């Protein structure tokens, strides 16, 4: 568990990480 929590999101779920990055970019414009 702890190792997975500390892992970068890209490693845990690349698809979700991608969506989050898109949302961040959209919000910061």
PDBQT receptor file of N, H, CA, C and O in Angstrom, charges set to zero:
ATOM      1  N   UNK A   1       0.823  -1.214   0.000  1.00  0.00    +0.000 N 
ATOM      2  CA  UNK A   1       0.000   0.000   0.000  1.00  0.00    +0.000 C 
ATOM      3  C   UNK A   1       0.862   1.271   0.000  1.00  0.00    +0.000 C 
ATOM      4  O   UNK A   1       0.813   2.043  -0.957  1.00  0.00    +0.000 OA
ATOM      5  N   UNK A   2       1.646   1.496   1.056  1.00  0.00    +0.000 N 
ATOM      6  H   UNK A   2       1.685   0.868   1.834  1.00  0.00    +0.000 HD
ATOM      7  CA  UNK A   2       2.397   2.765   1.131  1.00  0.00    +0.000 C 
ATOM      8  C   UNK A   2       3.247   3.003  -0.108  1.00  0.00    +0.000 C 
ATOM      9  O   UNK A   2       3.344   4.132  -0.588  1.00  0.00    +0.000 OA
ATOM     10  N   UNK A   3       3.860   1.947  -0.626  1.00  0.00    +0.000 N 
ATOM     11  H   UNK A   3       3.781   1.030  -0.236  1.00  0.00    +0.000 HD
ATOM     12  CA  UNK A   3       4.707   2.124  -1.808  1.00  0.00    +0.000 C 
ATOM     13  C   UNK A   3       3.873   2.602  -2.986  1.00  0.00    +0.000 C 
ATOM     14  O   UNK A   3       4.311   3.453  -3.760  1.00  0.00    +0.000 OA
ATOM     15  N   UNK A   4       2.671   2.053  -3.122  1.00  0.00    +0.000 N 
ATOM     16  H   UNK A   4       2.315   1.361  -2.493  1.00  0.00    +0.000 HD
ATOM     17  CA  UNK A   4       1.823   2.456  -4.241  1.00  0.00    +0.000 C 
ATOM     18  C   UNK A   4       1.361   3.906  -4.062  1.00  0.00    +0.000 C 
ATOM     19  O   UNK A   4       1.281   4.662  -5.031  1.00  0.00    +0.000 OA
ATOM     20  N   UNK A   5       1.060   4.289  -2.818  1.00  0.00    +0.000 N 
ATOM     21  H   UNK A   5       1.125   3.675  -2.031  1.00  0.00    +0.000 HD
ATOM     22  CA  UNK A   5       0.621   5.659  -2.561  1.00  0.00    +0.000 C 
ATOM     23  C   UNK A   5       1.736   6.648  -2.892  1.00  0.00    +0.000 C 
ATOM     24  O   UNK A   5       1.477   7.739  -3.399  1.00  0.00    +0.000 OA
ATOM     25  N   UNK A   6       2.972   6.260  -2.603  1.00  0.00    +0.000 N 
ATOM     26  H   UNK A   6       3.182   5.374  -2.191  1.00  0.00    +0.000 HD
ATOM     27  CA  UNK A   6       4.098   7.158  -2.841  1.00  0.00    +0.000 C 
ATOM     28  C   UNK A   6       4.534   7.168  -4.300  1.00  0.00    +0.000 C 
ATOM     29  O   UNK A   6       5.249   8.072  -4.734  1.00  0.00    +0.000 OA
ATOM     30  N   UNK A   7       4.104   6.165  -5.053  1.00  0.00    +0.000 N 
ATOM     31  H   UNK A   7       3.524   5.431  -4.701  1.00  0.00    +0.000 HD
ATOM     32  CA  UNK A   7       4.503   6.102  -6.459  1.00  0.00    +0.000 C 
ATOM     33  C   UNK A   7       3.833   7.235  -7.230  1.00  0.00    +0.000 C 
ATOM     34  O   UNK A   7       2.718   7.640  -6.898  1.00  0.00    +0.000 OA
ATOM     35  N   UNK A   8       4.509   7.747  -8.259  1.00  0.00    +0.000 N 
ATOM     36  H   UNK A   8       5.414   7.418  -8.529  1.00  0.00    +0.000 HD
ATOM     37  CA  UNK A   8       3.901   8.780  -9.106  1.00  0.00    +0.000 C 
ATOM     38  C   UNK A   8       2.632   8.244  -9.740  1.00  0.00    +0.000 C 
ATOM     39  O   UNK A   8       2.536   7.057 -10.054  1.00  0.00    +0.000 OA
ATOM     40  N   UNK A   9       1.664   9.119  -9.925  1.00  0.00    +0.000 N 
ATOM     41  H   UNK A   9       1.742  10.083  -9.670  1.00  0.00    +0.000 HD
ATOM     42  CA  UNK A   9       0.374   8.697 -10.477  1.00  0.00    +0.000 C 
ATOM     43  C   UNK A   9       0.546   8.060 -11.852  1.00  0.00    +0.000 C 
ATOM     44  O   UNK A   9      -0.189   7.143 -12.216  1.00  0.00    +0.000 OA
ATOM     45  N   UNK A  10       1.524   8.554 -12.612  1.00  0.00    +0.000 N 
ATOM     46  H   UNK A  10       2.121   9.299 -12.317  1.00  0.00    +0.000 HD
ATOM     47  CA  UNK A  10       1.752   7.993 -13.952  1.00  0.00    +0.000 C 
ATOM     48  C   UNK A  10       2.015   6.493 -13.870  1.00  0.00    +0.000 C 
ATOM     49  O   UNK A  10       1.597   5.729 -14.740  1.00  0.00    +0.000 OA
ATOM     50  N   UNK A  11       2.716   6.081 -12.808  1.00  0.00    +0.000 N 
ATOM     51  H   UNK A  11       3.055   6.701 -12.101  1.00  0.00    +0.000 HD
ATOM     52  CA  UNK A  11       3.044   4.658 -12.663  1.00  0.00    +0.000 C 
ATOM     53  C   UNK A  11       1.802   3.867 -12.266  1.00  0.00    +0.000 C 
ATOM     54  O   UNK A  11       1.591   2.747 -12.731  1.00  0.00    +0.000 OA
ATOM     55  N   UNK A  12       0.981   4.465 -11.397  1.00  0.00    +0.000 N 
ATOM     56  H   UNK A  12       1.153   5.375 -11.020  1.00  0.00    +0.000 HD
ATOM     57  CA  UNK A  12      -0.210   3.769 -10.903  1.00  0.00    +0.000 C 
ATOM     58  C   UNK A  12      -1.260   3.671 -12.006  1.00  0.00    +0.000 C 
ATOM     59  O   UNK A  12      -1.797   2.591 -12.255  1.00  0.00    +0.000 OA
ATOM     60  N   UNK A  13      -1.556   4.785 -12.665  1.00  0.00    +0.000 N 
ATOM     61  H   UNK A  13      -1.119   5.662 -12.463  1.00  0.00    +0.000 HD
ATOM     62  CA  UNK A  13      -2.591   4.782 -13.706  1.00  0.00    +0.000 C 
ATOM     63  C   UNK A  13      -2.326   5.894 -14.717  1.00  0.00    +0.000 C 
ATOM     64  O   UNK A  13      -2.774   7.026 -14.533  1.00  0.00    +0.000 OA
ATOM     65  N   UNK A  14      -1.603   5.571 -15.777  1.00  0.00    +0.000 N 
ATOM     66  H   UNK A  14      -1.239   4.652 -15.927  1.00  0.00    +0.000 HD
ATOM     67  CA  UNK A  14      -1.215   6.585 -16.775  1.00  0.00    +0.000 C 
ATOM     68  C   UNK A  14      -2.421   7.311 -17.352  1.00  0.00    +0.000 C 
ATOM     69  O   UNK A  14      -2.351   8.510 -17.621  1.00  0.00    +0.000 OA
ATOM     70  N   UNK A  15      -3.526   6.596 -17.544  1.00  0.00    +0.000 N 
ATOM     71  H   UNK A  15      -3.583   5.622 -17.326  1.00  0.00    +0.000 HD
ATOM     72  CA  UNK A  15      -4.696   7.223 -18.169  1.00  0.00    +0.000 C 
ATOM     73  C   UNK A  15      -5.259   8.316 -17.273  1.00  0.00    +0.000 C 
ATOM     74  O   UNK A  15      -5.557   9.415 -17.740  1.00  0.00    +0.000 OA
ATOM     75  N   UNK A  16      -5.404   8.016 -15.991  1.00  0.00    +0.000 N 
ATOM     76  H   UNK A  16      -5.162   7.123 -15.612  1.00  0.00    +0.000 HD
ATOM     77  CA  UNK A  16      -5.927   9.009 -15.050  1.00  0.00    +0.000 C 
ATOM     78  C   UNK A  16      -4.953  10.175 -14.931  1.00  0.00    +0.000 C 
ATOM     79  O   UNK A  16      -5.371  11.332 -14.889  1.00  0.00    +0.000 OA
ATOM     80  N   UNK A  17      -3.676   9.881 -14.876  1.00  0.00    +0.000 N 
ATOM     81  H   UNK A  17      -3.337   8.941 -14.910  1.00  0.00    +0.000 HD
ATOM     82  CA  UNK A  17      -2.668  10.935 -14.780  1.00  0.00    +0.000 C 
ATOM     83  C   UNK A  17      -2.790  11.880 -15.968  1.00  0.00    +0.000 C 
ATOM     84  O   UNK A  17      -2.662  13.096 -15.827  1.00  0.00    +0.000 OA
ATOM     85  N   UNK A  18      -3.040  11.304 -17.139  1.00  0.00    +0.000 N 
ATOM     86  H   UNK A  18      -3.145  10.316 -17.253  1.00  0.00    +0.000 HD
ATOM     87  CA  UNK A  18      -3.195  12.100 -18.356  1.00  0.00    +0.000 C 
ATOM     88  C   UNK A  18      -4.383  13.044 -18.230  1.00  0.00    +0.000 C 
ATOM     89  O   UNK A  18      -4.284  14.225 -18.561  1.00  0.00    +0.000 OA
ATOM     90  N   UNK A  19      -5.501  12.518 -17.751  1.00  0.00    +0.000 N 
ATOM     91  H   UNK A  19      -5.581  11.559 -17.482  1.00  0.00    +0.000 HD
ATOM     92  CA  UNK A  19      -6.716  13.330 -17.603  1.00  0.00    +0.000 C 
ATOM     93  C   UNK A  19      -6.464  14.458 -16.606  1.00  0.00    +0.000 C 
ATOM     94  O   UNK A  19      -6.872  15.596 -16.833  1.00  0.00    +0.000 OA
ATOM     95  N   UNK A  20      -5.794  14.139 -15.509  1.00  0.00    +0.000 N 
ATOM     96  H   UNK A  20      -5.462  13.214 -15.324  1.00  0.00    +0.000 HD
ATOM     97  CA  UNK A  20      -5.520  15.153 -14.489  1.00  0.00    +0.000 C 
ATOM     98  C   UNK A  20      -4.642  16.256 -15.067  1.00  0.00    +0.000 C 
ATOM     99  O   UNK A  20      -4.875  17.437 -14.810  1.00  0.00    +0.000 OA
ATOM    100  N   UNK A  21      -3.640  15.878 -15.840  1.00  0.00    +0.000 N 
ATOM    101  H   UNK A  21      -3.451  14.919 -16.049  1.00  0.00    +0.000 HD
ATOM    102  CA  UNK A  21      -2.758  16.882 -16.454  1.00  0.00    +0.000 C 
ATOM    103  C   UNK A  21      -3.555  17.793 -17.385  1.00  0.00    +0.000 C 
ATOM    104  O   UNK A  21      -3.348  19.006 -17.396  1.00  0.00    +0.000 OA
ATOM    105  N   UNK A  22      -4.455  17.214 -18.156  1.00  0.00    +0.000 N 
ATOM    106  H   UNK A  22      -4.623  16.228 -18.147  1.00  0.00    +0.000 HD
ATOM    107  CA  UNK A  22      -5.277  18.014 -19.063  1.00  0.00    +0.000 C 
ATOM    108  C   UNK A  22      -6.149  18.978 -18.264  1.00  0.00    +0.000 C 
ATOM    109  O   UNK A  22      -6.297  20.141 -18.641  1.00  0.00    +0.000 OA
ATOM    110  N   UNK A  23      -6.720  18.505 -17.176  1.00  0.00    +0.000 N 
ATOM    111  H   UNK A  23      -6.600  17.561 -16.870  1.00  0.00    +0.000 HD
ATOM    112  CA  UNK A  23      -7.568  19.357 -16.342  1.00  0.00    +0.000 C 
ATOM    113  C   UNK A  23      -6.751  20.495 -15.738  1.00  0.00    +0.000 C 
ATOM    114  O   UNK A  23      -7.203  21.640 -15.718  1.00  0.00    +0.000 OA
ATOM    115  N   UNK A  24      -5.556  20.189 -15.246  1.00  0.00    +0.000 N 
ATOM    116  H   UNK A  24      -5.188  19.259 -15.262  1.00  0.00    +0.000 HD
ATOM    117  CA  UNK A  24      -4.681  21.221 -14.675  1.00  0.00    +0.000 C 
ATOM    118  C   UNK A  24      -4.397  22.292 -15.719  1.00  0.00    +0.000 C 
ATOM    119  O   UNK A  24      -4.526  23.486 -15.447  1.00  0.00    +0.000 OA
ATOM    120  N   UNK A  25      -4.012  21.858 -16.912  1.00  0.00    +0.000 N 
ATOM    121  H   UNK A  25      -3.908  20.889 -17.132  1.00  0.00    +0.000 HD
ATOM    122  CA  UNK A  25      -3.670  22.798 -17.982  1.00  0.00    +0.000 C 
ATOM    123  C   UNK A  25      -4.883  23.665 -18.311  1.00  0.00    +0.000 C 
ATOM    124  O   UNK A  25      -4.747  24.864 -18.555  1.00  0.00    +0.000 OA
ATOM    125  N   UNK A  26      -6.062  23.059 -18.316  1.00  0.00    +0.000 N 
ATOM    126  H   UNK A  26      -6.172  22.085 -18.117  1.00  0.00    +0.000 HD
ATOM    127  CA  UNK A  26      -7.275  23.793 -18.650  1.00  0.00    +0.000 C 
ATOM    128  C   UNK A  26      -7.572  24.842 -17.583  1.00  0.00    +0.000 C 
ATOM    129  O   UNK A  26      -7.957  25.966 -17.905  1.00  0.00    +0.000 OA
ATOM    130  N   UNK A  27      -7.393  24.478 -16.317  1.00  0.00    +0.000 N 
ATOM    131  H   UNK A  27      -7.080  23.565 -16.056  1.00  0.00    +0.000 HD
ATOM    132  CA  UNK A  27      -7.726  25.390 -15.231  1.00  0.00    +0.000 C 
ATOM    133  C   UNK A  27      -6.739  26.548 -15.136  1.00  0.00    +0.000 C 
ATOM    134  O   UNK A  27      -7.119  27.654 -14.754  1.00  0.00    +0.000 OA
ATOM    135  N   UNK A  28      -5.482  26.305 -15.478  1.00  0.00    +0.000 N 
ATOM    136  H   UNK A  28      -5.174  25.406 -15.789  1.00  0.00    +0.000 HD
ATOM    137  CA  UNK A  28      -4.470  27.348 -15.299  1.00  0.00    +0.000 C 
ATOM    138  C   UNK A  28      -4.411  28.332 -16.453  1.00  0.00    +0.000 C 
ATOM    139  O   UNK A  28      -3.674  29.316 -16.387  1.00  0.00    +0.000 OA
ATOM    140  N   UNK A  29      -5.179  28.083 -17.517  1.00  0.00    +0.000 N 
ATOM    141  H   UNK A  29      -5.777  27.284 -17.571  1.00  0.00    +0.000 HD
ATOM    142  CA  UNK A  29      -5.144  29.024 -18.644  1.00  0.00    +0.000 C 
ATOM    143  C   UNK A  29      -5.852  30.323 -18.280  1.00  0.00    +0.000 C 
ATOM    144  O   UNK A  29      -5.926  31.236 -19.102  1.00  0.00    +0.000 OA
TER     145      UNK A  29
